[in-house]
Amino acid sequence: MEFKEVQPEEIIQHEHPLILEDLQLMFQNYLEDDDDIDDQDLINMQKFECKCDVCGYRIDWYHRYYYKCSQSSSCSYSLHKSCRELSTTLRFPAHPIHTLRLKKSSNSWSCHSCLTKHVDGICYHCSTCDYEIDLRCATFAKQTMIHHPGHSHPLTSITLDPSLSKCYACGKEHKGVFYHCNTCFYFSIHVDCVALPFKLSSKHHVHKLTLSYSFTVIPYHSKCRICVTSISERDWLYKCGKCRYYVHLDCALSRGEPFMSIFSHGTGKSDTSSKAADYPNLLHYPLSDESNNILPYHLRSGDYRHFDQIKSDNMHPSHDHPLLLINAPDTLHDPMRRIKLLCDGCVRPITTMPFYGCNQGCNFSLHEWCTRLPSELENHPGHTLALFNSPSELAYTGFSCSICGLLCNGFGYFCSRPHCMYRVDVHCGFIPERIMHEAHPNHLLSRVKASSIQSTSSTLACHACGITINGGEFCFRCGFCDFYLDNRCALHLPKTIKNRYDKHPLKLSYSPIENHKSEYFCEVCEEELIPENWFYHCQECSQSIHSACAPLILQSEQGFNDSRNDRTGVYKLINMKFGHLVTFDSHPHPMLLVMGTKSDIGLCEVCVGERQSLLIFQCSICKLVFHVSCGPKNPHGQFLDHFGRLLARFFLSRIKPKEKLEHHETAAVTFYPTEVMRPVTGHWKTADEQP
């Protein structure tokens, strides 16, 4: 058998020049908002494949480099980069004693490695041992090598049997074929993740998603928008940067319903239809706007015995002057009124007729239904409560609600047992046992004590504001999903808010807004806003507001809230009515209870502290100002009720500690040579969208 030595250039005999092509060039440092690169071009490029005219193997996108004819429009001649750059000699592991040389035979021969018979062709040959192998076996190692834009080094798969290992890309354990990096020993990726499409069209989102290998731009508080669990900073994911939409790899490829499918009512697994009929008085949240009130609903339900608190002389236990029943609509829409009229009972806007107002001209007002509240609540969880609506220092210092923790100077229900300090505002007095919420439309949410929940996570956090729910708090829980809302975010955030000076209402949003490319900032406090937490947004004006700042825009006030010190999802003084006049025996003028704003640039006369975002007493005549919490040591010797001192503790922000980053385990993988295997890119549409 005759073999003749040849040079590589003698093998490549083509009439046109060859050029080196980089199939992954447009994927390197790709930016989603790059208008020069079309999504379909990326899809087509990743699907690219052709046949090598030397070895006969497939050329695909994972080779990254290949040679093509400079006249590619009319000539399809193509070569692997390794076939174009063949060496004249080869050290082959199966024949280590001699060096093989590149030769050509015109006779038939068989490869000593794979036993394939050849009529003629190119091979590597040892003349001493008459040992030859074909080009496929000679370039086997390079044929098992791939290039991927998710890693800077080549990856190799040499396995005889499927191995069990942890995939670096998705962070999960798989059994199957893995690709490994010989430089980075920890990098091992399953073939399914290797073959993920770079662009993915999913029914879960309106835009195509991009496979992301970089984690530096993902906010630490982001969660998967489908399963609503945390996203590791190390794992690959699919994202839409313009919408701040991030999902796990398997969630993006799944055919299930999004966990918070707020726009797809009636889809997916649902127990709503079967369970809602069992609860005819079921409340649906969020309420439509800030004027909606659950109190008249409870009074109409017949579950509570109520009585008329207005006496024959038009007096009410909570006020010193007679009340007048008002039916004039102009009273509510007075153009000179800068803020909305608030009820002194439930501390909510009065927007319906009739209502009661003081006939002496003070700002005391009551909803008609707040004059018919039950005097006793016997079915409140754990306590029998009595209505508290008598005038006292609580009208300005307030009390801390035992359920929501918010300060309240309106009506309340106090436990009738001696020495029990359990006190709730009127809204929490009627806290429902079950609710439906738009943010989780397919399942009922049940009221539970947080301490009774065995959570799958280390801490129990509210899905609305991200704040940890303390063990003693009531919260609302889905019995099917790992979904929790604290009672404040579940009950106190209306669906829409609107200031009368604004053109459009702002709607409660549960996730980042689609096509909102810029960063989010609150229009009230002018601080950064985290759109992964619930917030209010106007699509037409692209304006956003913290949920905790929302009541401030309703009052046409700015500067009340300091977002750096307020980490709750609900405005901390939503149950406080300002404007009460307080008279001290030792001071000649009445003092006004107000909230410190940015315009209050002075300091407290007692503690010399700032006034912004704190309750203060203010004398408009002599300009004396001091914190309510500083009352026990104010310069006039007036000792305020002890509830004022609760403010000092109430305003201390609770900083949620940063979660420790998980340390990913590395696994030692043993792999063995086998047949050539190449990844095949998955379809850019999910299975249910393919034709």
C-alpha positions as CSV (number, residue, x, y, z in Angstrom):
1,M,0.0,0.0,0.0
2,E,1.5,3.3,-1.1
3,F,1.3,6.5,1.0
4,K,2.7,9.8,-0.2
5,E,3.6,12.7,2.1
6,V,1.7,15.9,1.3
7,Q,1.6,19.4,2.6
8,P,-1.6,20.9,4.0
9,E,-1.8,23.4,1.1
10,E,-1.9,20.5,-1.3
11,I,-5.0,19.2,0.3
12,I,-6.9,22.5,0.1
13,Q,-7.3,22.9,-3.7
14,H,-9.9,25.5,-4.3
15,E,-10.1,28.1,-7.1
16,H,-11.1,31.0,-4.8
17,P,-9.4,32.6,-1.8
18,L,-10.7,31.5,1.6
19,I,-11.6,33.9,4.4
20,L,-11.9,33.2,8.2
21,E,-15.4,33.8,9.5
22,D,-16.3,34.4,13.2
23,L,-19.9,33.0,13.8
24,Q,-20.1,34.5,17.3
25,L,-18.8,38.0,16.6
26,M,-22.2,39.7,17.0
27,F,-22.8,37.9,20.3
28,Q,-19.7,39.3,22.0
29,N,-20.6,42.2,24.2
30,Y,-24.1,42.3,22.8
31,L,-26.4,45.0,24.2
32,E,-30.2,44.5,24.0
33,D,-30.8,48.1,22.9
34,D,-28.3,47.8,20.0
35,D,-30.4,48.8,17.0
36,D,-27.7,47.7,14.6
37,I,-28.3,44.0,15.3
38,D,-31.7,42.4,14.5
39,D,-33.0,39.7,16.8
40,Q,-33.7,37.5,13.8
41,D,-30.1,37.8,12.6
42,L,-29.0,36.4,16.0
43,I,-31.5,33.5,15.8
44,N,-30.4,32.6,12.3
45,M,-26.7,32.8,13.1
46,Q,-27.0,30.5,16.1
47,K,-28.8,28.0,13.9
48,F,-26.1,28.1,11.3
49,E,-24.6,24.8,10.0
50,C,-22.9,23.5,6.9
51,K,-20.6,20.6,5.9
52,C,-16.8,20.6,5.9
53,D,-15.4,19.8,2.4
54,V,-12.3,18.0,3.9
55,C,-13.4,15.9,6.8
56,G,-17.2,15.7,6.1
57,Y,-18.1,16.7,9.6
58,R,-20.7,19.4,10.4
59,I,-19.7,23.0,10.9
60,D,-21.9,24.8,13.4
61,W,-22.2,27.9,15.4
62,Y,-20.4,26.3,18.4
63,H,-17.2,25.9,16.3
64,R,-17.2,29.7,16.3
65,Y,-14.5,29.9,13.5
66,Y,-14.5,28.4,10.1
67,Y,-13.2,29.1,6.6
68,K,-15.5,29.9,3.8
69,C,-15.1,30.8,0.1
70,S,-14.7,34.5,-0.6
71,Q,-17.3,34.0,-3.3
72,S,-19.8,32.6,-0.8
73,S,-22.8,34.0,-2.7
74,S,-22.1,31.5,-5.5
75,C,-19.8,29.0,-3.9
76,S,-20.5,27.0,-0.7
77,Y,-17.0,25.6,-0.1
78,S,-16.4,25.5,3.6
79,L,-13.7,24.1,6.0
80,H,-13.3,23.6,9.7
81,K,-10.6,25.9,11.0
82,S,-8.8,22.8,12.3
83,C,-9.0,21.2,8.8
84,R,-7.7,24.3,7.1
85,E,-4.8,24.4,9.5
86,L,-3.7,20.8,9.5
87,S,-0.2,19.9,10.8
88,T,2.2,17.7,8.8
89,T,2.9,15.6,11.9
90,L,0.7,14.2,14.7
91,R,1.3,12.5,18.0
92,F,-1.7,10.2,18.5
93,P,-2.4,8.7,21.9
94,A,-3.3,5.3,20.6
95,H,0.1,5.1,18.8
96,P,2.5,6.9,21.1
97,I,5.8,5.3,20.0
98,H,6.0,7.0,16.6
99,T,5.0,10.3,15.0
100,L,2.4,10.1,12.3
101,R,2.8,12.1,9.1
102,L,0.2,13.6,6.9
103,K,0.0,11.5,3.7
104,K,-2.3,10.7,0.8
105,S,-3.1,7.3,-0.6
106,S,-4.7,6.4,-4.0
107,N,-5.5,2.9,-2.8
108,S,-8.1,1.6,-0.3
109,W,-7.2,1.5,3.4
110,S,-8.8,1.2,6.8
111,C,-8.5,3.5,9.8
112,H,-6.8,1.7,12.7
113,S,-8.8,3.8,15.3
114,C,-12.4,3.6,14.1
115,L,-12.0,0.7,11.5
116,T,-13.7,2.8,8.8
117,K,-12.7,1.7,5.3
118,H,-11.6,4.3,2.8
119,V,-11.2,3.9,-1.0
120,D,-8.5,6.7,-1.0
121,G,-7.9,10.0,0.6
122,I,-5.9,11.9,3.3
123,C,-4.7,10.2,6.5
124,Y,-2.0,10.3,9.1
125,H,0.4,7.4,8.6
126,C,3.3,5.6,10.4
127,S,5.6,4.0,7.8
128,T,7.4,1.9,10.4
129,C,4.2,0.2,11.7
130,D,2.0,0.7,8.7
131,Y,-0.5,2.4,11.0
132,E,-2.9,5.0,9.7
133,I,-5.9,7.0,11.0
134,D,-8.3,9.1,9.0
135,L,-8.8,12.8,9.6
136,R,-11.9,12.4,11.7
137,C,-10.0,10.4,14.3
138,A,-7.0,12.7,14.0
139,T,-9.1,15.8,14.7
140,F,-11.4,14.0,17.3
141,A,-10.3,16.2,20.2
142,K,-10.9,19.4,18.3
143,Q,-14.3,18.1,17.0
144,T,-15.5,17.6,20.6
145,M,-14.5,21.1,21.5
146,I,-17.0,24.0,21.4
147,H,-16.9,27.7,21.9
148,H,-19.7,29.5,23.8
149,P,-20.1,33.3,24.4
150,G,-21.0,32.4,28.0
151,H,-17.4,31.4,28.8
152,S,-14.0,32.8,27.6
153,H,-12.3,29.4,27.1
154,P,-13.0,26.4,24.8
155,L,-15.2,23.7,26.3
156,T,-14.7,19.9,25.7
157,S,-17.0,16.9,26.2
158,I,-15.3,13.5,26.5
159,T,-17.7,11.1,28.3
160,L,-18.3,7.4,27.9
161,D,-21.4,7.4,30.1
162,P,-23.7,10.2,31.3
163,S,-22.4,11.8,34.5
164,L,-24.2,13.3,37.5
165,S,-22.9,16.8,38.1
166,K,-24.0,20.3,39.0
167,C,-24.5,22.7,36.0
168,Y,-22.7,26.0,36.3
169,A,-25.2,27.7,34.1
170,C,-28.5,26.9,35.8
171,G,-27.1,25.9,39.3
172,K,-29.0,22.6,39.3
173,E,-27.9,19.0,39.3
174,H,-28.2,17.1,36.1
175,K,-27.4,13.6,34.7
176,G,-26.2,13.6,31.2
177,V,-23.5,15.0,28.9
178,F,-21.4,17.9,30.2
179,Y,-19.0,20.3,28.7
180,H,-15.9,21.2,30.8
181,C,-13.3,23.9,30.8
182,N,-9.8,22.6,31.0
183,T,-8.6,26.0,32.3
184,C,-11.4,26.7,34.8
185,F,-11.7,23.4,36.6
186,Y,-15.0,24.5,38.3
187,F,-16.8,25.3,35.1
188,S,-19.0,22.4,33.9
189,I,-22.2,22.9,31.9
190,H,-24.9,20.5,30.9
191,V,-25.5,20.1,27.2
192,D,-29.1,21.3,27.5
193,C,-27.9,24.7,28.9
194,V,-25.2,24.8,26.2
195,A,-27.8,24.5,23.5
196,L,-30.1,27.2,25.0
197,P,-31.3,29.7,22.3
198,F,-29.7,33.2,22.7
199,K,-33.1,34.8,21.9
200,L,-36.3,33.3,23.2
201,S,-39.9,34.2,22.5
202,S,-42.1,33.3,25.5
203,K,-45.8,33.7,26.2
204,H,-44.9,35.1,29.6
205,H,-43.6,38.3,28.2
206,V,-44.3,40.6,25.2
207,H,-40.7,41.0,24.1
208,K,-38.1,38.5,23.1
209,L,-35.9,37.5,26.0
210,T,-32.1,37.5,25.9
211,L,-29.9,34.8,27.4
212,S,-27.7,36.6,29.9
213,Y,-24.4,35.4,31.3
214,S,-23.5,38.7,33.1
215,F,-24.9,39.4,36.6
216,T,-23.4,42.8,37.5
217,V,-26.4,44.7,36.2
218,I,-29.1,42.7,37.9
219,P,-30.4,44.4,41.1
220,Y,-29.8,42.4,44.2
221,H,-33.5,42.5,45.1
222,S,-34.7,41.1,41.8
223,K,-36.8,37.9,41.7
224,C,-37.9,35.6,38.9
225,R,-41.0,37.1,37.4
226,I,-42.6,33.7,36.9
227,C,-41.9,31.7,40.1
228,V,-41.2,34.8,42.2
229,T,-38.2,33.2,44.0
230,S,-34.8,34.8,44.3
231,I,-32.3,34.9,41.4
232,S,-28.7,33.9,42.1
233,E,-26.1,36.3,41.0
234,R,-24.1,33.4,39.6
235,D,-26.6,31.6,37.4
236,W,-27.5,32.3,33.8
237,L,-31.0,33.7,33.1
238,Y,-33.3,35.1,30.5
239,K,-34.0,38.8,30.7
240,C,-35.6,41.7,29.0
241,G,-33.5,44.7,30.1
242,K,-35.9,47.4,28.9
243,C,-38.6,46.0,31.3
244,R,-36.3,44.8,34.1
245,Y,-37.8,41.4,33.5
246,Y,-35.6,38.5,34.8
247,V,-36.6,34.8,34.9
248,H,-34.8,31.5,35.6
249,L,-33.8,29.4,32.6
250,D,-36.3,26.6,33.3
251,C,-39.1,29.0,34.2
252,A,-38.6,30.8,30.8
253,L,-38.9,27.5,29.0
254,S,-41.8,26.1,31.0
255,R,-45.3,26.0,29.8
256,G,-46.9,26.8,33.1
257,E,-48.6,30.0,34.2
258,P,-46.6,32.9,35.8
259,F,-46.8,32.9,39.6
260,M,-48.2,36.4,39.7
261,S,-50.3,36.3,36.5
262,I,-52.1,39.6,37.2
263,F,-53.2,40.1,33.6
264,S,-54.4,36.5,32.9
265,H,-57.3,36.0,35.3
266,G,-59.0,32.6,34.9
267,T,-55.9,30.8,33.6
268,G,-53.7,28.3,35.2
269,K,-54.4,26.2,38.3
270,S,-57.2,28.0,40.3
271,D,-59.3,27.2,43.2
272,T,-61.1,30.5,43.0
273,S,-64.3,29.3,41.3
274,S,-64.7,26.4,43.7
275,K,-63.9,28.3,46.9
276,A,-65.3,31.8,46.3
277,A,-68.9,30.4,46.3
278,D,-68.3,29.1,49.9
279,Y,-67.6,32.7,51.1
280,P,-70.3,35.1,50.0
281,N,-68.9,38.0,51.9
282,L,-65.4,37.6,50.5
283,L,-63.6,40.9,50.0
284,H,-61.6,41.6,46.9
285,Y,-58.5,43.8,47.1
286,P,-57.0,46.2,46.3
287,L,-60.0,48.6,46.8
288,S,-60.6,50.7,43.8
289,D,-59.3,54.0,45.2
290,E,-58.4,55.8,48.5
291,S,-62.1,56.8,49.1
292,N,-63.2,53.1,49.3
293,N,-63.9,51.9,52.8
294,I,-64.6,48.4,54.1
295,L,-66.5,49.7,57.2
296,P,-69.9,50.2,55.4
297,Y,-69.5,46.8,53.9
298,H,-69.2,45.2,57.3
299,L,-72.1,47.2,58.6
300,R,-74.3,46.0,55.8
301,S,-73.2,42.4,56.0
302,G,-75.2,41.8,59.2
303,D,-72.3,40.1,60.9
304,Y,-72.0,42.9,63.5
305,R,-74.5,44.7,65.8
306,H,-74.2,48.4,65.4
307,F,-75.8,51.3,67.2
308,D,-76.3,55.0,66.5
309,Q,-73.8,57.1,68.5
310,I,-75.4,60.5,67.6
311,K,-77.6,61.6,70.5
312,S,-80.8,63.6,70.3
313,D,-78.8,66.8,70.9
314,N,-76.5,66.0,68.0
315,M,-73.6,65.3,70.3
316,H,-71.1,62.5,69.7
317,P,-68.9,61.0,72.5
318,S,-65.7,61.9,70.5
319,H,-66.4,65.7,70.2
320,D,-67.3,68.6,72.4
321,H,-69.6,70.4,70.0
322,P,-72.8,69.4,68.3
323,L,-72.5,67.8,64.9
324,L,-74.4,68.8,61.7
325,L,-75.5,66.3,59.1
326,I,-74.2,67.7,55.8
327,N,-75.6,66.9,52.4
328,A,-74.1,69.7,50.3
329,P,-71.7,68.4,47.6
330,D,-69.9,71.7,47.4
331,T,-68.5,71.1,50.9
332,L,-66.4,68.2,49.5
333,H,-65.3,70.1,46.4
334,D,-64.5,73.5,47.9
335,P,-61.7,74.9,45.6
336,M,-60.2,76.6,48.6
337,R,-59.7,73.3,50.3
338,R,-56.1,72.3,49.8
339,I,-56.3,68.8,51.3
340,K,-59.0,66.2,51.3
341,L,-61.5,66.1,54.1
342,L,-60.6,63.3,56.5
343,C,-62.9,61.4,58.8
344,D,-61.9,61.6,62.5
345,G,-63.1,58.1,63.0
346,C,-61.5,56.0,60.3
347,V,-59.0,58.6,59.1
348,R,-60.0,58.1,55.5
349,P,-61.1,60.7,52.9
350,I,-64.8,61.7,53.0
351,T,-66.1,61.6,49.4
352,T,-69.7,60.6,49.8
353,M,-72.9,62.1,51.3
354,P,-74.1,62.5,53.9
355,F,-71.5,63.0,56.6
356,Y,-71.3,64.8,59.9
357,G,-69.3,68.0,60.5
358,C,-68.9,70.3,63.5
359,N,-71.4,73.1,63.5
360,Q,-68.8,75.3,65.3
361,G,-66.5,75.4,62.2
362,C,-63.6,73.2,63.3
363,N,-62.3,70.5,61.0
364,F,-63.9,67.6,63.0
365,S,-65.8,65.3,60.5
366,L,-67.2,61.8,60.5
367,H,-68.5,59.4,57.9
368,E,-72.2,58.7,58.5
369,W,-71.2,55.0,58.9
370,C,-68.5,55.8,61.5
371,T,-71.3,57.0,63.8
372,R,-72.9,53.5,63.7
373,L,-69.9,51.4,64.5
374,P,-70.5,48.3,66.7
375,S,-69.8,49.0,70.4
376,E,-68.3,45.6,70.8
377,L,-66.5,43.1,68.6
378,E,-66.8,39.6,70.0
379,N,-65.4,37.6,67.1
380,H,-62.1,39.3,66.8
381,P,-59.2,36.8,66.9
382,G,-58.1,36.3,70.4
383,H,-59.9,39.2,72.1
384,T,-63.2,40.8,72.8
385,L,-62.9,44.4,71.8
386,A,-64.8,47.6,72.9
387,L,-65.1,50.7,70.8
388,F,-63.0,53.6,72.0
389,N,-64.1,57.0,70.7
390,S,-63.9,59.3,73.7
391,P,-61.9,62.6,73.5
392,S,-58.5,62.4,75.2
393,E,-54.8,63.0,74.5
394,L,-55.0,60.1,72.0
395,A,-56.6,62.5,69.6
396,Y,-53.1,64.0,69.0
397,T,-50.6,61.5,70.3
398,G,-52.3,58.5,69.0
399,F,-51.9,54.8,69.8
400,S,-50.0,52.0,68.1
401,C,-52.3,49.4,66.5
402,S,-51.5,45.9,67.7
403,I,-52.1,44.4,64.2
404,C,-50.6,46.7,61.6
405,G,-48.2,48.5,64.0
406,L,-49.3,51.9,62.6
407,L,-49.9,54.9,64.7
408,C,-53.6,56.0,64.9
409,N,-55.4,59.0,66.4
410,G,-58.8,58.0,65.1
411,F,-61.3,55.6,66.6
412,G,-60.1,52.3,67.9
413,Y,-61.1,49.0,69.5
414,F,-59.5,48.2,72.8
415,C,-59.4,44.8,74.6
416,S,-62.0,44.8,77.4
417,R,-59.9,42.6,79.6
418,P,-58.2,44.4,82.5
419,H,-54.5,45.3,82.0
420,C,-54.6,44.0,78.3
421,M,-52.9,46.5,76.1
422,Y,-54.3,45.0,72.9
423,R,-55.5,48.0,70.8
424,V,-56.4,48.2,67.1
425,D,-57.7,50.8,64.7
426,V,-61.2,50.4,63.3
427,H,-59.9,49.0,60.1
428,C,-57.9,46.2,61.8
429,G,-60.8,45.6,64.1
430,F,-62.6,44.2,61.1
431,I,-59.6,42.4,59.6
432,P,-61.1,39.8,57.2
433,E,-60.4,36.1,57.6
434,R,-60.0,35.6,53.8
435,I,-59.5,37.9,50.9
436,M,-58.9,37.8,47.1
437,H,-56.1,39.9,45.7
438,E,-55.5,41.0,42.2
439,A,-51.8,40.3,42.6
440,H,-52.5,36.6,43.2
441,P,-55.9,36.2,41.4
442,N,-56.1,32.4,41.2
443,H,-56.0,31.5,44.9
444,L,-57.6,32.7,48.2
445,L,-55.4,34.3,50.8
446,S,-56.1,33.4,54.4
447,R,-55.3,35.4,57.5
448,V,-52.7,33.7,59.7
449,K,-50.2,34.5,62.4
450,A,-46.7,34.6,60.9
451,S,-45.3,32.6,63.7
452,S,-47.5,29.6,62.7
453,I,-46.1,29.4,59.2
454,Q,-43.4,26.9,58.3
455,S,-41.8,28.9,55.4
456,T,-39.6,27.3,52.9
457,S,-37.3,30.3,53.1
458,S,-35.1,31.4,56.1
459,T,-37.2,34.5,56.6
460,L,-40.8,35.3,55.8
461,A,-41.0,38.4,53.6
462,C,-43.9,40.3,52.2
463,H,-44.1,40.0,48.4
464,A,-45.3,43.6,48.1
465,C,-42.6,45.5,50.0
466,G,-40.0,42.8,50.7
467,I,-39.9,43.6,54.4
468,T,-39.6,40.7,56.8
469,I,-42.9,39.8,58.5
470,N,-42.4,39.4,62.3
471,G,-43.6,36.3,64.0
472,G,-46.3,38.1,66.0
473,E,-47.9,39.8,63.0
474,F,-51.0,38.8,61.1
475,C,-50.4,38.3,57.4
476,F,-52.2,36.8,54.4
477,R,-51.0,33.6,53.0
478,C,-51.8,31.5,49.9
479,G,-52.3,27.8,50.8
480,F,-50.9,26.6,47.5
481,C,-48.0,28.9,46.9
482,D,-45.1,30.5,48.8
483,F,-46.9,33.8,48.7
484,Y,-47.4,36.2,51.6
485,L,-48.6,39.7,52.1
486,D,-48.3,41.6,55.4
487,N,-51.7,43.1,56.5
488,R,-50.6,46.6,55.7
489,C,-49.8,46.0,52.0
490,A,-52.8,43.6,51.6
491,L,-55.5,46.0,53.0
492,H,-54.2,49.6,52.9
493,L,-53.0,50.1,49.3
494,P,-55.8,51.2,46.9
495,K,-55.8,50.2,43.3
496,T,-55.5,53.8,42.0
497,I,-54.7,57.2,43.5
498,K,-55.2,60.6,42.1
499,N,-54.4,64.2,43.1
500,R,-56.9,66.7,41.8
501,Y,-54.0,68.6,40.2
502,D,-52.9,65.6,38.1
503,K,-54.2,64.7,34.7
504,H,-54.2,61.0,35.2
505,P,-54.6,58.6,38.1
506,L,-51.7,56.4,39.2
507,K,-52.2,52.7,39.3
508,L,-50.8,50.2,41.7
509,S,-48.1,48.2,39.9
510,Y,-46.8,44.8,41.1
511,S,-43.7,44.7,38.9
512,P,-41.5,46.9,36.7
513,I,-43.3,48.6,33.8
514,E,-42.9,47.2,30.3
515,N,-40.8,49.4,28.0
516,H,-39.6,51.6,30.9
517,K,-35.9,52.0,30.1
518,S,-35.0,54.7,32.6
519,E,-34.4,54.3,36.3
520,Y,-37.3,54.8,38.7
521,F,-37.5,57.7,41.0
522,C,-40.4,58.7,43.3
523,E,-42.1,62.0,42.4
524,V,-42.9,62.8,46.0
525,C,-39.7,62.1,48.0
526,E,-37.4,62.2,44.9
527,E,-35.6,59.1,46.1
528,E,-34.8,56.0,44.1
529,L,-37.6,53.6,43.7
530,I,-37.3,49.8,43.5
531,P,-39.9,48.6,40.9
532,E,-39.6,45.0,42.0
533,N,-41.6,46.1,45.1
534,W,-45.2,47.4,44.6
535,F,-45.5,51.1,43.6
536,Y,-47.8,53.5,41.9
537,H,-47.2,54.5,38.2
538,C,-48.8,56.6,35.5
539,Q,-48.2,55.1,32.0
540,E,-49.0,58.3,30.2
541,C,-46.7,60.5,32.2
542,S,-44.1,57.8,33.1
543,Q,-44.3,59.0,36.8
544,S,-43.8,56.7,39.7
545,I,-44.4,57.0,43.5
546,H,-43.5,54.8,46.4
547,S,-46.5,53.1,47.9
548,A,-45.5,54.6,51.2
549,C,-45.5,58.1,49.7
550,A,-48.9,57.7,48.0
551,P,-51.0,59.3,50.8
552,L,-48.8,62.4,50.6
553,I,-49.8,63.2,47.0
554,L,-53.4,62.8,48.1
555,Q,-52.8,65.6,50.6
556,S,-50.9,67.8,48.1
557,E,-48.0,67.7,50.5
558,Q,-44.4,66.9,49.8
559,G,-41.5,66.4,52.1
560,F,-43.4,64.4,54.8
561,N,-41.8,61.1,54.0
562,D,-38.1,60.4,54.2
563,S,-37.6,57.2,52.3
564,R,-34.2,56.7,53.8
565,N,-35.9,56.1,57.2
566,D,-39.2,54.6,56.0
567,R,-38.8,51.0,54.7
568,T,-42.5,50.0,55.0
569,G,-44.8,49.5,52.0
570,V,-47.5,51.7,53.6
571,Y,-47.2,55.3,54.7
572,K,-46.4,55.1,58.4
573,L,-48.9,57.8,59.4
574,I,-51.8,56.8,57.1
575,N,-54.0,56.5,60.2
576,M,-53.1,59.9,61.6
577,K,-55.2,63.1,61.0
578,F,-53.3,66.3,61.4
579,G,-54.6,69.8,62.2
580,H,-55.9,69.2,65.8
581,L,-55.5,72.2,68.0
582,V,-54.1,71.4,71.4
583,T,-54.3,73.7,74.4
584,F,-51.7,73.7,77.2
585,D,-52.4,75.4,80.5
586,S,-48.9,76.9,80.6
587,H,-49.0,78.3,77.1
588,P,-51.3,81.2,76.0
589,H,-51.9,80.0,72.5
590,P,-53.3,76.8,71.0
591,M,-50.8,74.6,69.3
592,L,-51.3,72.7,66.1
593,L,-50.5,69.0,65.6
594,V,-48.7,68.7,62.2
595,M,-46.2,66.6,60.4
596,G,-42.7,68.1,59.8
597,T,-42.0,68.8,56.2
598,K,-39.0,70.0,54.2
599,S,-40.1,73.6,54.8
600,D,-39.6,73.1,58.5
601,I,-36.0,74.0,58.4
602,G,-35.7,74.8,62.1
603,L,-35.0,72.4,65.0
604,C,-37.0,71.1,67.9
605,E,-36.9,73.5,70.8
606,V,-36.3,70.6,73.2
607,C,-33.9,68.0,71.6
608,V,-32.6,70.3,68.9
609,G,-33.4,67.6,66.3
610,E,-34.7,67.9,62.8
611,R,-38.5,68.2,62.3
612,Q,-38.9,66.6,58.9
613,S,-41.0,63.4,58.9
614,L,-41.8,63.7,62.6
615,L,-44.9,64.7,64.5
616,I,-44.5,68.2,65.9
617,F,-46.6,70.8,67.9
618,Q,-46.4,74.2,66.3
619,C,-47.6,77.6,67.6
620,S,-48.3,79.9,64.7
621,I,-48.2,83.0,66.9
622,C,-45.0,82.6,68.9
623,K,-43.4,80.1,66.5
624,L,-42.7,77.6,69.3
625,V,-42.1,74.1,67.8
626,F,-41.2,70.8,69.5
627,H,-41.6,67.1,68.8
628,V,-44.6,65.3,70.2
629,S,-42.2,62.7,71.5
630,C,-40.3,65.4,73.4
631,G,-43.5,66.4,75.2
632,P,-42.6,64.9,78.6
633,K,-39.7,67.4,78.8
634,N,-41.0,70.3,76.9
635,P,-40.2,73.8,78.2
636,H,-43.7,74.4,79.5
637,G,-43.7,71.4,81.8
638,Q,-46.8,69.8,80.1
639,F,-46.6,66.0,80.5
640,L,-48.2,64.4,77.4
641,D,-49.8,61.0,77.4
642,H,-47.3,58.1,77.3
643,F,-48.4,57.1,73.8
644,G,-46.4,60.0,72.4
645,R,-43.2,58.3,73.5
646,L,-44.1,55.3,71.3
647,L,-43.1,57.5,68.3
648,A,-39.4,57.4,69.3
649,R,-39.3,53.7,68.8
650,F,-41.8,53.7,65.9
651,F,-39.6,55.9,63.6
652,L,-36.5,53.7,64.0
653,S,-36.1,52.0,60.7
654,R,-35.5,48.3,60.5
655,I,-32.8,47.6,58.0
656,K,-33.1,44.3,56.4
657,P,-29.7,42.6,56.5
658,K,-28.2,41.7,53.1
659,E,-28.5,38.1,52.4
660,K,-25.3,36.2,52.2
661,L,-24.2,35.1,48.8
662,E,-24.4,31.4,48.3
663,H,-21.2,29.6,47.8
664,H,-21.6,27.1,44.9
665,E,-20.1,23.7,45.3
666,T,-17.7,22.4,42.7
667,A,-17.8,18.8,41.7
668,A,-14.9,16.7,40.4
669,V,-16.0,15.1,37.1
670,T,-14.5,12.1,35.4
671,F,-15.0,11.9,31.7
672,Y,-13.9,9.4,29.0
673,P,-13.5,9.6,25.2
674,T,-16.5,8.6,23.1
675,E,-18.1,9.4,19.8
676,V,-18.3,13.0,18.6
677,M,-21.2,14.9,20.1
678,R,-22.3,18.4,19.1
679,P,-24.9,20.6,20.8
680,V,-28.0,21.5,18.8
681,T,-29.5,24.9,19.6
682,G,-33.1,24.8,20.9
683,H,-35.9,26.5,19.2
684,W,-36.2,30.2,19.8
685,K,-39.9,29.8,20.6
686,T,-41.2,27.8,23.5
687,A,-42.9,24.5,22.7
688,D,-46.5,25.8,22.9
689,E,-45.7,28.7,20.5
690,Q,-44.1,26.7,17.7
691,P,-46.2,26.1,14.6
